[in-house]
Amino acid sequence: MPRETRRTSTEEAFLFIAGVSIFASSWLLGVRFLWAQWILFGLCLATGLLGLRVFQISHRHHPRCAEPWAGWKVSGVAAIAFVTFVGVQSANVAFIPQCDVNNCVLIPVPHVAWLPSSVGGPFDGWLNGFIETENAARYLLIYSAAALGCLGVALGTQSRFGLRTLGTVLVVHGLLSAVICIAHQASGSTKVLWLKGDPVLFLGAPFFFYKNHNAAYQTLLTGWVLGWLAWTSVRKPVRSPTLGFALFVLAEVGLASIRSRAGLLCAAVLGAAWLFSQKRVLTQRWRSHRVVVSLVLIVLAMAVGTAMWQTGGAGTVRRFGQEGDLIRTGLHGGKFRFLQHQFALEMFKDRPWFGWGAGSFLYNYAGYDARVPEMASNRPVYSYYLLSPHADGDWYELLAECGVVGTLLFAGVWLPHLALWWRRRIWRDPGVFLPALAAVLVVGHGLVDSVFRNAGLLLLLGVCVVLITKRVLLRHPLDESDSVRPRENTCWPGHVA
């Protein structure tokens, strides 16, 4: 195993900017506003350029240490191709929307018919004073920022120090965010970070205006915190497990307190996985200190119950019983989302290959109302019910807006990593498995929410996937089936840890 390479000022600058980008992905008021998206784009551009420079320096001094795993190329090319696809859509406008208070009509305009196209809505505007509008060019900004940041992290994390540093950033960010989540909910604040309010769109989350975005974001961070706790309990056991359990409760309650049903489910899954990974430690501690462990568990249960009650988690649990017809609509996240998904599928049927263009669901929605008549009796009481911005399920909305081609390109970013994790049976190592499980939960969350449309959330998801894969490659060296050109005695695993 080769020695750790000497850190350079370029690597330190890269790690600093990458760390700032990770924190900024939520602290910039959930990256909802245009100014925040441009700031995040600038940070991700700097991360990408510095990461490329670190990669060049590393492989100039260690030319035989190039990573042979073909998945990096597949994932990277898919990401670049997807961003290019959205860029072509943004430049090839096929329709101009004409919207009134409760309707929208698409007017065809000349365009290149055989290329991906889009609906030319405003880049940054409003309908009826409170419905935010977007277009393909806006999503080009969003996806470009996330892609640059993730590619930069993939290229720039070339040392043990780099991997440890970014992992530490995610753990610290997760613990701090959990504290903020609990404090925000307990205070009853109706503003993001106690600063910015929105009486229409704010839904009770501390960092993001949409609580399900915040829940997905916190799920990723919680996976890293629990993975770190699992790792330290085995590799660096603390004298008292009480601190570990306290941090476990903090991370779990921070996620569950966001008042999101998806977040509550993710907290339950991650919590159960962590407890299962600690069964040996728990069993040993129970056998030797039953009274102490019993008291600790009682105190922790009371703390969890109090925190859940004070932060609104109990109300979130009750909301599960308010959905009817779960047999038919359960996998869609409820009946309203089920019908929204039907709208997206109807749009997909009309333009199956390239879709209608990123950001077009809002403008298309009114034209498909007659095809889903059941929606008329199931809409919430919104004045803009024929101007619905999203399908509440990004995989469905991707099909509608980007067609088969764009959706496959987007899926191609994640599939190589998921396949590698499965092949390497990462569930055997909880330090890697728990962050990976969180990422899988968020990818699945995309079936029932718009989790891939927020630049900060998408950036964090990509960074987490990249770092997990690097850890998997480190702990489970490649074999010939994982590489296009297998190399003997590759120095990548030892070079990175």
Number of C-alpha atoms within 10 A of each C-alpha: 10 11 10 14 15 9 11 12 10 15 24 16 16 26 24 16 21 27 20 16 25 24 19 18 26 23 18 20 20 26 24 17 11 14 11 19 22 15 17 27 24 16 22 28 22 20 29 26 18 24 30 20 17 25 20 15 17 22 13 11 10 14 11 13 21 16 18 19 22 15 22 19 13 17 22 18 15 20 25 18 17 26 24 16 22 28 23 19 28 24 16 22 24 22 22 17 18 12 16 12 12 14 16 18 16 16 12 12 12 9 15 11 10 7 12 26 28 30 30 26 23 17 16 13 13 12 15 12 8 12 16 14 18 23 25 29 24 22 22 20 20 25 26 24 26 28 27 24 30 29 25 26 29 23 21 28 27 26 23 17 19 20 20 14 17 21 19 16 18 24 21 16 20 27 21 15 24 27 15 16 27 23 17 24 23 16 11 13 16 20 21 23 20 13 10 12 15 12 8 9 12 17 20 25 26 30 28 27 25 19 22 24 28 25 30 28 30 32 31 28 29 33 31 33 28 30 25 21 24 25 17 14 18 13 9 10 14 12 8 8 14 14 12 18 16 14 16 21 20 23 29 26 25 31 34 33 30 31 26 27 21 25 29 22 16 27 25 15 15 23 20 12 17 21 16 12 22 16 11 11 14 14 12 11 14 14 10 10 11 13 11 12 17 12 11 15 14 12 12 16 13 12 16 18 15 13 23 24 15 16 25 19 24 17 14 21 17 10 12 12 9 8 13 12 9 14 8 11 16 15 13 19 19 19 20 19 20 20 21 23 24 18 26 26 18 16 25 23 13 12 17 18 18 24 27 30 33 27 29 26 25 22 28 26 23 19 16 15 16 11 12 13 11 12 19 12 7 11 14 11 7 9 10 17 17 21 23 18 19 20 28 24 24 25 25 27 30 28 26 34 33 32 24 18 17 27 22 16 21 21 16 20 25 22 15 18 22 16 12 18 19 10 10 16 13 20 16 10 15 23 26 25 25 29 26 26 23 27 26 16 20 27 18 15 23 19 21 24 25 21 27 22 18 20 27 32 26 23 27 24 25 21 23 25 24 22 22 25 21 22 17 23 21 18 16 13 16 22 12 12 10 15 14 11 11 16 16 9 11 17 19 24 23 18 20 23 20
